Amino acid sequence: MAKPDALNAAADALNHLRDALDVLGGVPLTAETGRSMLTWSAHSTRTYIERELQAKTGRHEPTGQVVASVELNLVVRDFGLLERLGAALAAHGDLHIVHVAWLVDDDNPTWPSVRAEAIRAAVQQARHYAAALGGSLSRIEQLADAGLLGEIHEIRPVQAAAAAHGLARGDSGDAPSLDPVPQTIAAAIDARFIADAMSIDDT
């Protein structure tokens, strides 16, 4: 297959998949559709020379064919679509699943309570240190997300609900596993405190 033909074949495969996504309510990813239940974006079109292992030489030799691929990113927020989406992906023999990930939005309502608990834990720890010196905690000097004060490894919130990446070539086989993976939400902070304590020389 010549390069123009390979590019046309990849475009056709992408169009067929987009038709299937349209049936599921999928929309192109834009600034306005970022929180839609199913979005897609296509990018990184590339071509390469196809190679096959030759028994005589033991090397991967060019076949004379050109292969084209397009990277496609899907984001799913409605778990009720997962079964139908998996079936739709499995029906496209030119789609190869590269990666599936389950993530948590950075504005998930759990974050404030988790961060508040991290702050309470830091304050309690500071009180223990001050008490060990025979003093008391006076005030918080600095408080920031972990890493911003340059001392503690940062635990960052992640951005999407789910993602699957694919290239428009390869064998899909059975429907890909789209079973949601439980997520653990954790928070870490950097904090500096001022304590009224006895002289270190007196300890």
Secondary structure as the mmCIF struct_conf table of DSSP 4:
data_model
#
loop_
_struct_conf.conf_type_id
_struct_conf.id
_struct_conf.beg_label_comp_id
_struct_conf.beg_label_asym_id
_struct_conf.beg_label_seq_id
_struct_conf.end_label_comp_id
_struct_conf.end_label_asym_id
_struct_conf.end_label_seq_id
HELX_RH_AL_P HELX_RH_AL_P1 LYS A 3 VAL A 23
TURN_TY1_P TURN_TY1_P1 LEU A 24 GLY A 25
STRN STRN1 VAL A 27 PRO A 28
TURN_TY1_P TURN_TY1_P2 ALA A 31 ARG A 35
BEND BEND1 SER A 36 MET A 37
STRN STRN2 LEU A 38 LEU A 53
TURN_TY1_P TURN_TY1_P3 ALA A 55 THR A 57
BEND BEND2 ARG A 59 ARG A 59
STRN STRN3 HIS A 60 VAL A 76
HELX_RH_3T_P HELX_RH_3T_P1 PHE A 79 LEU A 81
HELX_RH_AL_P HELX_RH_AL_P2 LEU A 82 ALA A 90
TURN_TY1_P TURN_TY1_P4 ALA A 91 ALA A 91
TURN_TY1_P TURN_TY1_P5 GLY A 93 ASP A 94
STRN STRN4 HIS A 96 TRP A 102
TURN_TY1_P TURN_TY1_P6 ASP A 106 ASP A 107
TURN_TY1_P TURN_TY1_P7 PRO A 109 PRO A 109
HELX_RH_AL_P HELX_RH_AL_P3 THR A 110 ALA A 132
TURN_TY1_P TURN_TY1_P8 LEU A 133 GLY A 134
STRN STRN5 SER A 136 ASP A 145
TURN_TY1_P TURN_TY1_P9 ALA A 146 LEU A 149
BEND BEND3 GLY A 150 ILE A 152
HELX_LH_PP_P HELX_LH_PP_P1 ARG A 156 VAL A 158
BEND BEND4 ALA A 161 ALA A 161
STRN STRN6 ALA A 162 LEU A 167
BEND BEND5 ALA A 168 GLY A 170
BEND BEND6 ASP A 174 ASP A 174
HELX_LH_PP_P HELX_LH_PP_P2 ALA A 175 SER A 177
HELX_LH_PP_P HELX_LH_PP_P3 ASP A 179 PRO A 182
STRN STRN7 ILE A 189 ASP A 196
HELX_RH_3T_P HELX_RH_3T_P2 ILE A 200 ASP A 202
#
